[in-house]
C-alpha cells in the first residue's frame, strides 16, 4: 500500500457519434470515435482518519452535494469488491476544472480516475478487474478508464484502441447551460443509423484524420440544437477560427470542439473565442495518448 496519489481525469471528446440501434431498457447502441484531452479534472487521494470527500475548482458549485458523487460511488464499489485493501479512511479532493453535464464525460472521467488512484494505493490488487467495476458505474466509465484514442461501440463496453492517432490540439467551448442527455435521446428521430466507416489502425497524419471525419456525424447534434440553439452558433464561430480544420458538438452537448494541427493555433483561437464569448468556458487542450 502506498500513500497519497494524484490522478488526472481527461475530458472525453466524441469526434464522431453514430446512434446505430436502441435496446430494451432505454440503452442505445453507439459507434463513436473517442479521444481524450488534457488537462482536465484532478483527483488527490490520501489516507485519512475517516472518509472525506471535498470538491474545489471553478465548477465545484455545479455539483449537487446532496447526491452521491461518482467519485464516492467508485470508492465504495472498490471497497466492496476488495475489502481490507484500502485504508479505513480516505481523503479525496476533486479539483473540478471541467464543466458539468457538458458532453465531455467529466463525471465518468472522475470515476475512472478514482478507480486508478485507489488501485495504486491498494498495490494494483484489482488491475485486471477494474473495467468490470467501471462498467458497473456507468456506460462511459470504461472508455474513460482506458483514456486513449479508441472506437467505442455497443452501449460503451465494446472498446477497440486506435493504434495511430496524430498529434493535434483541441479548442473546447461550453455555454454553461447543461443539457439533458435523456431529453436529447428522447428527441432523436432515427435510432438505426449507419455505423462509422472502418478506422482501421488509425491515421498517420492530421490531414488523413480530418478527411476521415468529414463524412461522419454526431447523430445527437440535431436534437441538441433543437433544445439549445446556441450550439450551432458556437460551431460556426469555431469553424471560422484560423487553423480550425474541423468543428462539431461533442457527445450530447453542449460543448463544441475544434480540431487544430498544433497548440499554438489552438491557443490563439481559444483567446479569440474567449473575447467573443466572455461568459463561456473556453479551453485549449492537447490529445492524451496520441503517438508520433
ABEGO torsion letter per residue (X at the ends): XBBBBBBBBBBBBBABBBBAEBBBGGBBBBBBBBBBBOBBBBBBBBBBABBBBBBBEAAAAABBAABBBAAAAAAAAAAAABBGABBABBBBBBBBABBBGAGAGAAAAAAAAAAAAAAAAAGGAAAAAAAAAAAAAEAAAAAAAAGBBBBBBEAGABBBBBABBBBBBBBBBBAGBBBBAAAAAAABABABBBBBBBAEAEBABAAAAAAAAAABBBAAAAAAAAABAAAAAAAAAAAABBGBABBBBBEAOABBBBBBABAAAAAAAAAAAAAABAABBBBBBBBBGBBX
